[in-house]
């Protein structure tokens, strides 16, 4: 999978500013961060459950 270069990143930021405006971007970033944090916590809980089940079966 190709990585995003600096030119592509700048283009994405400019397009995001044009679409959402500078006042809305911090709110979108905060919402995305919260979503990722919740997803990480949920998957961590699933992984912990799997290890607990493996220990019980042994």
VENDA-V504090 format. One record per backbone hydrogen bond with DSSP energy under -0.5 kcal/mol. CO is the residue of the C=O (numbers start at 1). NH is the residue of the N-H. E is the energy in kcal/mol with one decimal. If there is no record, write none. Layout:
# VENDA-V504090
co:nh:e
CO:NH:E
CO:NH:E
This chain:
# VENDA-V504090
co:nh:e
3:5:-0.6
5:9:-2.3
6:10:-2.3
7:11:-2.1
8:12:-2.4
9:13:-2.3
10:14:-2.5
11:15:-2.5
12:16:-2.4
13:17:-2.4
14:18:-2.2
15:19:-2.4
16:20:-2.8
16:21:-0.7
17:21:-1.4
21:24:-0.6
21:25:-1.2
22:26:-0.6
24:28:-2.0
25:29:-2.6
26:30:-2.3
27:31:-2.3
28:32:-2.4
29:33:-2.4
30:34:-2.4
31:35:-2.2
32:36:-2.4
33:37:-2.3
34:38:-2.4
35:39:-2.4
36:40:-2.5
37:41:-2.4
38:42:-2.4
39:43:-2.5
40:44:-2.1
41:45:-1.9
42:46:-1.8
43:47:-2.3
44:48:-2.3
45:49:-2.1
46:50:-2.0
47:51:-1.9
48:52:-2.0
49:53:-2.2
50:54:-2.0
51:55:-1.9
52:56:-1.9
53:57:-1.8
54:58:-0.8
